[in-house]
């Protein structure tokens, strides 16, 4: 038995056969005779690589998420880097063939990054190796030949993003890498895929490991190869109890969230972009209680067009079938760096020009977004929710503006669906006048993060205040009780979409208050449903 | 020659994506643009992505940006604005 340690990046126990993942064959030094031809081959390979990366970007964004996709985008940028391309071209001019030149310059740049005293920059070495491997593969016409015929544990030096994307994810039980870090591509992927994994593992990688039995303990950060009977029995028991908790939650999949005494509550998901839909479905959410709109506006140089917004909203609505999707309008302020908004820096952005205040002042921004949502509403069950409300007048202004937008679309002959209009209750003012606001809207959703911050006058970013912070402060509990009561008096529904909604110690309390909906991270749904179903309330 | 100092506010420092945007933005300008962190004695040609990234500029670092060439008067304010918006 071989035993060793690594840094665990995701909890759990995996037992299976080893698949050693090795890099492409070594690139030998070769000379070229026709330098101009070799330079053209390099140019063509570069164009091909750019095409592949752009396809990979789409695939990654759709299947895994924006974070991994951003890594692919960085690789596209590296491919055009002058130091990289000029270095390669210079080597070709000196008589080396293209594949060898790419390999050498890539290795030199990668080791320069690996030597930096900065974890983020260190991790970029893998990106440079990845694009170099890609170019070499294109230039030499080699196949990418790694296949898994049955489920197993992948053991590798390190895995690059394009290697991980091309793996058959249904068959991977665990990743074990000798290099990497808690923030490496493999680690991020392991967390998204919920599989136990180790990085920085003390393991000698050798093709002879292939097919041997391995145990990976992502709780303790240990591994065993060819385990003895005692270890195998211990680890199998550990795997079983970890699996039982998770599997125990599976029995709640597809069930209605209803308590012993018959109180029903809808369990919805909070998401930040259309690519999160996969996790909404995996998590078994009954709808989307908070679709943030900020992702559509961040990380770009100009306002998104109405069509771009429409396509994003439509894709979510269609993917959810007829299930409810609550879209929150833009909630942005001076604390988010969005240059093209031209927002002046503020002393206190949390209390500043933000969210609905921007929308009600710069109506052109608001109009574009509302038109996009109303157009998308024809493709599913859309509701709109407005953030940072403090007064009845704001709500009336918003409703009048929504009717105007809706009429405008109908006059143009554009179809819209029926859209519920609701508000976030996240200011103490809105909570206190929730009886007045309830008469104006179709629903409330309590944003407990901001409501708590504003009510307790505590900035959550300031760690010094942690000792003073109480998420269950009686003031918040009274507000929550009052908001639900006022909503129900007016005959509208009320939900909670802040972090508190997923606080399992409060589920009973929320049921007692009569909340109709709780919206949480998609991965928390089953756990929360279990709590609702086992509740005595 | 135009020059300005800027204190990096982004918590990730000058990381890959905005650095890529910067390189794209100035790829076509005629002036030479250099970025330096005097306190660390590092500098790079701002048109070269890997070189800029290898400086590993962190939050709080003061970068000195120098723009030198025939279009410096028009380019300098644009670059300064870009830093304010992105870093």
Interface residues (C-beta under 8 A of the other chain):
Chain A: X70 X73 X74 X77 X78 X80 X81 X82 X83 X84 X109 X112 X113 X116 X117 X118 X120 X121 X124 X128 X299 X301 X337 X339 X340
Chain B: X10 X12 X13 X15 X16 X17 X20 X21 X23 X47 X48 X49 X50 X51 X53 X54 X56 X58 X81 X84 X85 X86
